[in-house]
Amino acid sequence: DGGSFKSSWYYLSTEKKSWTESRQDCLGRGAHLVIINSKEEQEFIYEWSGCLDTYLGFHDTNTEGVWEWINDGALDQSSAPVTTYWRDGEPNDAHTGEDCAHLSKKVSDPLKSWNDVPCTTNIHWMCEKTTSTL
């Protein structure tokens, strides 16, 4: 299924994959794992993902504790704000290393809905393609 918000097009997966596989799937679509640039986009993503937990293009695989947005042809990556929407107590790097972020539907507050999980976890994901790259 595809959805759009402002100048971006989104794809929500129907299957579950690891973060790396999810990233590759998006690249294969000429897109990238979703990068959230505003509170409004966060709220849209939260609502649009329905009841599914979905991977974000946010990780600290390069340096533990230093979370960064991917740059897979995302022209607006450098302007992505450092505003984050972590669940209370997250990120906690539990379970011997949680380096990838996902949007969790275990909470009702869209502005406190991110959680870190091991990147090998198989969950749904969301791709984003900006109109500048369409």
Residue, then its C-alpha position, 0 to 999 in steps of 0.5 A: d500500500g502506498g500513502s503520501f504526506k506533503s512531498s513524500w510517498y510512503y510504502l508500508s510492508t506487508e511482510k516482516k524482515s530484519w532492518t538490513e533487509s528492510r533497508q535493501d527493500c527500500l533501496g530496491r524501490g528507489a526509496h529509503l527507510v522512513i526519515i522523520n523530519s517533523k512532529e507532523e510527519q511523526e504523527f502521520i506515520y504513527e496513524w498510517s502504520g495502523c497496528l504495525d510496528t515498523y522500522l525507521g531509518f534511525h540507528d546507532t550501528n556506527t557508534e553505540g549511543v550516537w543515533e543517526w538517520i540513514n543517508d540512502g539518497a535522502l536529499d533532506q537527510s542533513s536537515a532531519p532535526v535531532t528531535t526524537y520520539w522515544r518511548d519512556g526509558e528508551p533507547n536502553d540497548a537491552h538484549t545484548g545490543e539494540d541498534c535499530a529504531h522502530l515505531s512501536k504501537k504498544v503505546s498510545d502517544p505518537l510522540k513517545s513511540w520509538n523503541d530500539v530493537p536488535c537489527t536482526t528482529n523481523i518486523h514490518w518497515m516503511c519506505e519513503k521517497t521524496t518527490s525530489t527523487l521521484 
